[in-house]
């Protein structure tokens, strides 16, 4: 290789690396801050404060939880609402959270598993994951034996346990990409 062709190749390599670096920077600037944290609908704001509740009807869908088809999960009430296309709750049920909570906001279902072993050692089914916190996957699931998750504060668990019938309903509704709204 001659000196001029070596310089030419070095120049092309430097230009290519600069281009790749620029594209990586653009991608990282537009990437969500945490997996599954994509804003699903910027036109439908979600409150990060405690959403107002109808105290006479605890299973009524909270205002400020978004619009349209979605799953709403209340951290403070340990309750889930499955909401249809018309914005009305199709189903509401209590859940037993793990020891790690997601931040309030809008997410999307990122993965699903029909049957796995839970982090607490219990066989679980119909796992619907929507985010992670510090390496702990967060999602809905039902224990095959119906047991709630053990409340060991030392264990880092992200499973939000449902009953098996509620887990079946979630599994049918919350496919990949489905909106999940977490509220206080």
C-alpha positions as CSV (number, residue, x, y, z in Angstrom):
1,X,0.0,0.0,0.0
2,X,1.4,3.4,-0.9
3,X,1.6,6.3,1.5
4,X,-1.2,8.2,-0.3
5,X,-3.6,5.2,-0.3
6,X,-2.8,4.5,3.4
7,X,-3.7,8.1,4.3
8,X,-6.8,7.8,2.2
9,X,-7.9,4.6,4.1
10,X,-7.1,6.2,7.4
11,X,-9.2,9.2,6.5
12,X,-12.1,7.0,5.4
13,X,-11.8,5.1,8.7
14,X,-11.8,8.2,10.8
15,X,-14.8,9.6,8.9
16,X,-16.7,6.3,9.3
17,X,-16.0,6.2,13.1
18,X,-17.1,9.8,13.5
19,X,-20.3,9.0,11.6
20,X,-21.0,6.0,13.8
21,X,-20.3,8.0,16.9
22,X,-22.7,10.7,15.8
23,X,-25.4,8.2,15.1
24,X,-24.9,6.5,18.5
25,X,-25.1,9.9,20.2
26,X,-28.4,10.6,18.4
27,X,-29.8,7.2,19.3
28,X,-28.9,7.6,22.9
29,X,-30.4,11.1,23.1
30,X,-33.7,9.7,21.8
31,X,-33.7,6.4,23.8
32,X,-36.0,6.0,26.8
33,X,-34.4,6.5,30.3
34,X,-35.3,3.0,31.3
35,X,-36.5,-0.1,29.4
36,X,-40.2,0.1,28.6
37,X,-40.5,3.7,29.7
38,X,-41.6,5.0,26.2
39,X,-44.3,7.7,26.3
40,X,-47.2,6.0,24.7
41,X,-49.4,9.0,24.1
42,X,-48.1,12.5,24.6
43,X,-51.6,13.8,24.0
44,X,-52.9,11.9,27.0
45,X,-51.0,13.2,30.0
46,X,-50.8,11.0,33.1
47,X,-50.6,12.5,36.5
48,X,-47.7,11.5,38.6
49,X,-49.4,12.7,41.8
50,X,-52.0,10.6,43.5
51,X,-54.9,10.3,41.1
52,X,-58.3,11.3,42.5
53,X,-60.4,8.4,43.6
54,X,-64.1,7.8,44.0
55,X,-64.1,6.8,47.6
56,X,-67.7,5.4,47.4
57,X,-66.6,3.1,44.5
58,X,-63.0,2.0,45.2
59,X,-62.9,0.0,41.9
60,X,-63.9,3.0,39.8
61,X,-61.2,4.0,37.3
62,X,-59.1,6.9,38.7
63,X,-59.2,10.2,36.8
64,X,-55.8,11.3,35.5
65,X,-54.8,7.8,34.4
66,X,-54.7,8.5,30.7
67,X,-57.1,7.8,27.9
68,X,-58.1,4.9,25.6
69,X,-57.1,1.3,25.8
70,X,-54.6,0.6,28.6
71,X,-53.8,-1.2,31.9
72,X,-53.8,1.1,34.9
73,X,-51.8,0.1,38.0
74,X,-52.1,2.1,41.3
75,X,-49.1,1.8,43.6
76,X,-51.0,3.3,46.6
77,X,-54.1,1.2,46.2
78,X,-52.5,-2.1,45.0
79,X,-55.2,-2.2,42.3
80,X,-55.3,-2.8,38.5
81,X,-57.8,-1.7,36.0
82,X,-58.0,-3.1,32.5
83,X,-59.4,-0.4,30.3
84,X,-61.0,-0.9,26.9
85,X,-60.8,1.1,23.7
86,X,-63.7,3.3,24.8
87,X,-61.8,4.3,28.0
88,X,-64.1,2.4,30.3
89,X,-62.8,-0.2,32.8
90,X,-63.5,-3.7,31.7
91,X,-62.2,-5.3,34.9
92,X,-60.7,-4.1,38.2
93,X,-59.0,-6.2,40.8
94,X,-56.6,-6.0,43.8
95,X,-53.0,-7.2,43.4
96,X,-50.1,-8.0,45.8
97,X,-47.0,-6.0,44.8
98,X,-43.4,-7.2,45.0
99,X,-40.8,-5.3,46.9
100,X,-39.6,-3.1,44.0
101,X,-42.1,-0.6,42.5
102,X,-41.9,1.1,39.1
103,X,-42.0,4.9,38.9
104,X,-45.4,6.5,38.0
105,X,-45.6,7.0,34.2
106,X,-46.6,5.4,30.9
107,X,-45.0,2.2,29.8
108,X,-45.5,-0.5,27.2
109,X,-45.6,-4.3,27.6
110,X,-42.1,-5.4,26.6
111,X,-42.2,-9.2,27.1
112,X,-44.5,-12.1,28.2
113,X,-43.9,-15.6,29.5
114,X,-46.6,-18.2,29.7
115,X,-45.0,-20.1,32.6
116,X,-41.8,-19.6,34.6
117,X,-40.4,-19.8,38.1
118,X,-40.9,-16.6,40.1
119,X,-38.0,-15.0,41.9
120,X,-39.6,-16.2,45.2
121,X,-39.4,-19.8,43.9
122,X,-43.1,-20.2,43.2
123,X,-44.2,-21.4,39.7
124,X,-46.0,-18.5,38.1
125,X,-47.9,-18.1,34.9
126,X,-49.1,-15.4,32.5
127,X,-46.2,-13.0,33.2
128,X,-46.7,-9.6,31.5
129,X,-43.5,-7.4,31.9
130,X,-43.5,-3.7,31.3
131,X,-40.3,-2.3,32.8
132,X,-37.4,-2.9,35.1
133,X,-35.8,-1.1,38.0
134,X,-32.2,-1.6,38.8
135,X,-32.1,-5.0,37.1
136,X,-35.4,-6.2,38.6
137,X,-38.1,-7.0,36.0
138,X,-41.5,-5.5,36.8
139,X,-44.7,-7.1,35.6
140,X,-47.9,-8.8,36.4
141,X,-48.2,-12.6,37.1
142,X,-50.2,-15.2,38.9
143,X,-48.9,-17.9,41.1
144,X,-50.0,-21.4,39.9
145,X,-50.9,-22.3,43.5
146,X,-52.6,-19.0,44.1
147,X,-50.1,-17.9,46.8
148,X,-49.2,-14.2,47.4
149,X,-45.6,-13.3,47.1
150,X,-43.7,-13.5,50.4
151,X,-43.0,-10.1,51.8
152,X,-39.3,-10.4,52.5
153,X,-37.9,-6.8,52.5
154,X,-34.5,-8.2,51.7
155,X,-35.6,-9.9,48.5
156,X,-35.8,-7.8,45.4
157,X,-39.0,-8.9,43.6
158,X,-40.9,-7.1,40.8
159,X,-43.8,-9.5,40.4
160,X,-47.2,-7.9,40.8
161,X,-49.3,-10.9,41.8
162,X,-52.8,-11.4,40.6
163,X,-55.3,-14.2,41.2
164,X,-55.3,-16.8,38.4
165,X,-58.6,-15.6,36.9
166,X,-57.3,-12.0,36.9
167,X,-54.0,-13.2,35.5
168,X,-55.9,-14.9,32.6
169,X,-57.7,-11.7,31.9
170,X,-54.4,-9.7,31.9
171,X,-52.8,-12.3,29.6
172,X,-55.6,-12.0,27.1
173,X,-55.6,-8.2,27.1
174,X,-52.0,-7.1,27.6
175,X,-50.0,-8.2,24.5
176,X,-46.6,-6.8,23.5
177,X,-46.9,-3.0,23.1
178,X,-50.0,-2.6,25.2
179,X,-50.0,0.6,27.2
180,X,-49.5,0.3,31.0
181,X,-50.0,3.4,33.1
182,X,-48.6,3.4,36.6
183,X,-50.1,6.0,39.1
184,X,-49.7,6.7,42.8
